[in-house]
Amino acid sequence: MTWSLNQQTRQLATESGLIPVPSWVQDTFSSYLVCEFTTIKNGRPVTLPLLPFYLPDTGKLVVTSSILFSRKVEHMRENPKVSMLFSNPEGTKSGKHVILVQGRATTEDADLDHGWEKYLPYWRKKEPYIDAYLMEREKFGWFWKRVVVQVEPKKITAWKNGDTTRPPEVFGA
């Protein structure tokens, strides 16, 4: 069954740049602990597991990267096209869904020490033990210098209940 929106909701979403998606997609973005984040380097995909955060007000997704592991940030600066695959429901109760997000990444590194802290509520929701690591922040100084990466989805391909034998629902471009 294909999900549909009324005309007014479509218009508001289009004007704001937000791709409207059903609640099960939003729940997946909010609850999955890891996504497979792919950048492009020299025309080839480079994929790493990352902790994603979903910003429902803007429809954007956010990941952070320690400057110790900054190659992915270099890749995004060379080619901002990225993808995020949500396929592992381990540790969640939102159901087993498979969702591929294709989008454009922007990096924020003006405040490596504190710029990422506005996402701590999202981080705590997914990894409540993060506060124990924060208390030891001085011991891991370089790890806590983080670049924020915001991904604006351009196309979302989703298989409800993870049934990839059926055609996906597609949202956006």
C-alpha positions in Angstrom: 0.0 0.0 0.0 1.5 3.4 -1.0 1.4 6.2 1.5 -0.1 9.5 0.3 -0.3 13.1 1.5 -3.0 15.6 1.1 -2.2 18.5 -1.3 -1.7 21.1 1.4 0.8 19.0 3.3 2.7 18.3 0.0 2.8 22.1 -0.7 4.2 22.9 2.7 6.8 20.1 2.5 7.9 21.2 -1.0 8.3 24.9 0.1 10.4 23.9 3.2 12.5 21.4 1.3 11.4 18.7 3.7 10.6 15.3 2.1 7.4 14.1 3.7 7.6 10.5 4.9 5.3 8.2 6.9 5.8 7.8 10.6 7.4 4.4 10.3 10.2 6.0 8.3 10.7 8.7 10.8 10.6 6.1 13.6 13.3 4.2 11.9 15.5 7.3 11.5 15.0 8.2 15.2 15.5 4.7 16.6 18.1 2.8 14.5 21.4 2.9 16.3 23.6 2.7 13.2 23.4 3.5 9.6 25.9 2.6 6.8 27.1 6.0 5.7 28.7 6.1 2.3 30.8 8.8 0.8 32.5 8.8 -2.6 36.3 8.9 -3.1 37.8 8.7 -6.6 34.5 7.5 -7.9 34.3 4.6 -5.5 32.0 4.2 -2.5 33.5 4.2 1.0 31.1 2.9 3.7 31.4 3.2 7.5 28.9 2.6 10.3 27.9 5.8 12.0 25.4 6.9 14.7 22.7 8.9 12.9 20.4 11.6 14.4 17.1 12.6 12.8 15.9 16.2 13.0 12.1 16.0 12.4 11.6 19.7 12.2 13.9 20.0 9.1 13.9 16.4 7.8 17.7 16.4 7.9 19.9 13.7 9.3 23.0 14.4 11.2 26.2 12.4 12.0 29.3 13.6 13.7 32.9 12.6 13.1 35.9 12.9 15.3 38.7 14.8 13.6 40.8 11.6 14.4 38.7 9.9 11.7 38.3 12.7 9.2 38.8 11.0 5.9 35.0 10.8 5.4 34.8 14.5 5.9 37.5 15.1 3.3 35.5 12.8 0.9 32.3 14.9 1.5 34.1 18.1 0.8 35.3 16.8 -2.5 31.9 15.2 -3.3 28.9 16.1 -1.1 26.7 13.3 -2.4 26.3 10.7 0.3 24.0 7.8 1.2 22.7 6.4 4.5 21.4 2.9 4.7 19.2 2.0 7.6 19.0 -1.8 7.6 20.0 -3.1 11.1 17.2 -2.8 13.7 19.3 -4.4 16.4 18.4 -2.8 19.7 15.3 -1.0 18.5 11.6 -1.6 18.7 10.5 0.2 15.6 10.4 -2.8 13.3 12.7 -4.2 10.7 12.7 -1.8 7.9 15.2 -1.0 5.2 15.6 2.6 4.1 18.1 4.1 1.8 18.6 7.9 2.0 20.5 9.6 -0.8 21.4 13.2 -0.1 23.7 16.1 0.0 26.1 16.6 3.0 27.3 19.8 4.5 30.0 19.9 7.2 30.2 22.2 10.1 33.6 22.6 11.8 33.6 26.1 13.1 33.4 24.8 16.7 35.0 21.4 17.0 34.9 21.4 20.8 31.2 22.3 21.3 29.4 22.5 18.0 28.2 18.9 18.2 26.9 19.3 21.7 23.5 20.5 20.5 22.9 16.9 19.3 23.6 15.4 22.8 19.9 14.8 23.5 19.6 12.7 20.4 22.8 10.9 21.3 21.7 10.2 24.8 18.4 8.8 23.5 20.3 6.2 21.4 23.3 5.7 23.7 22.5 6.6 27.3 25.9 5.6 28.5 27.5 8.5 26.5 27.5 10.6 29.7 30.0 8.2 31.3 32.4 8.9 28.4 31.7 12.6 28.6 32.8 12.6 32.3 36.2 11.2 31.1 36.3 13.8 28.2 39.8 15.0 29.1 41.3 11.6 28.6 40.0 11.4 25.1 40.5 15.0 24.0 40.9 14.5 20.3 38.0 12.1 20.1 35.6 14.8 21.3 36.8 17.3 18.7 33.9 16.6 16.2 32.8 17.8 12.9 29.0 17.9 12.4 27.7 16.6 9.1 24.1 17.4 8.1 22.5 15.4 5.3 19.7 16.9 3.4 17.8 13.9 1.9 17.0 14.2 -1.9 15.6 10.7 -2.3 14.4 8.2 0.2 13.8 4.6 -0.9 12.0 2.5 1.8 11.0 -1.1 2.2 8.5 -1.5 5.1 9.1 -4.6 7.2 12.4 -5.1 5.3 10.7 -6.9 2.4 13.1 -6.1 -0.4 11.3 -8.6 -2.7 8.5 -6.1 -3.1 8.8 -2.7 -4.8 9.9 0.1 -2.4 8.1 3.3 -1.6 10.1 6.2 -3.0 9.9 9.7 -1.5 11.6 12.8 -3.0 13.4 13.1 -6.4 
